[in-house]
Amino acid sequence: LGDFEVMDADGNGEVSELEFVEFMLVAMQKVDQELLDKLHAQFRALDKDGSGMLDKEDLKLMVEERKRKKAKGGREEDMSIM
């Protein structure tokens, strides 16, 4: 049961497919938790409307934001997704 509790990242008593896959990737040392946290942060940054899903509008907003940053002299690496 210890692994189940670790897999159940949101603590709702169930293990989702995402929770299982993330647990297994870390357990198999394919990724570390820090990388997963960074990927989740990137997703949240792209999810402009906070819906938990990416749609075309989110991506359009990201492109517009990049254009504004570039126009203000932003560095290319500051504008990358990864």
C-alpha positions as CSV (number, residue, x, y, z in Angstrom):
1,L,0.0,0.0,0.0
2,G,3.0,2.4,0.4
3,D,3.5,2.6,-3.3
4,F,-0.2,3.2,-3.8
5,E,0.0,6.2,-1.5
6,V,3.1,7.5,-3.3
7,M,1.4,7.0,-6.7
8,D,-1.7,8.8,-5.6
9,A,-0.1,12.2,-6.0
10,D,-3.2,14.3,-5.5
11,G,-4.4,12.2,-2.5
12,N,-7.9,11.5,-3.8
13,G,-7.7,7.7,-3.1
14,E,-7.4,6.8,-6.8
15,V,-4.4,6.5,-9.1
16,S,-4.9,8.1,-12.5
17,E,-3.1,7.0,-15.6
18,L,-0.9,10.1,-15.4
19,E,0.0,9.4,-11.7
20,F,0.9,5.8,-12.6
21,V,3.0,6.7,-15.6
22,E,4.8,9.5,-13.7
23,F,5.5,7.1,-10.7
24,M,6.8,4.4,-13.0
25,L,9.1,6.8,-15.0
26,V,10.7,8.0,-11.8
27,A,10.9,4.4,-10.3
28,M,12.6,3.2,-13.5
29,Q,14.9,6.2,-13.3
30,K,13.9,7.4,-16.8
31,V,13.2,10.9,-15.4
32,D,13.5,12.5,-12.0
33,Q,10.8,14.4,-10.1
34,E,12.5,17.8,-10.8
35,L,12.0,17.2,-14.6
36,L,8.4,16.3,-14.1
37,D,7.9,19.4,-11.9
38,K,9.4,21.6,-14.7
39,L,7.2,20.0,-17.3
40,H,4.1,20.6,-15.2
41,A,5.1,24.2,-14.7
42,Q,5.6,24.7,-18.4
43,F,2.2,23.2,-19.1
44,R,0.6,25.6,-16.5
45,A,2.4,28.5,-18.1
46,L,1.0,27.5,-21.5
47,D,-2.5,27.0,-20.1
48,K,-3.3,30.7,-20.2
49,D,-7.0,30.3,-19.3
50,G,-6.3,27.8,-16.5
51,S,-8.6,25.2,-17.9
52,G,-6.2,22.3,-17.4
53,M,-6.2,21.7,-21.1
54,L,-4.3,23.3,-24.0
55,D,-6.3,24.6,-26.9
56,K,-5.6,26.8,-29.9
57,E,-6.4,30.0,-28.0
58,D,-3.8,29.2,-25.3
59,L,-1.2,28.7,-28.1
60,K,-2.3,31.9,-29.9
61,L,-1.8,33.8,-26.6
62,M,1.6,32.2,-26.2
63,V,2.7,33.3,-29.7
64,E,1.4,36.9,-29.0
65,E,3.3,36.9,-25.7
66,R,6.5,35.8,-27.4
67,K,6.1,38.5,-30.0
68,R,5.7,41.2,-27.3
69,K,8.8,39.9,-25.5
70,K,10.8,39.8,-28.7
71,A,9.7,43.4,-29.5
72,K,10.9,44.5,-26.1
73,G,14.3,42.9,-26.8
74,G,13.7,39.7,-24.9
75,R,16.3,37.0,-25.2
76,E,15.4,34.0,-27.3
77,E,16.1,31.5,-24.5
78,D,13.7,33.4,-22.2
79,M,10.9,32.7,-24.7
80,S,11.4,29.0,-25.3
81,I,8.9,26.4,-24.1
82,M,11.6,24.1,-22.8
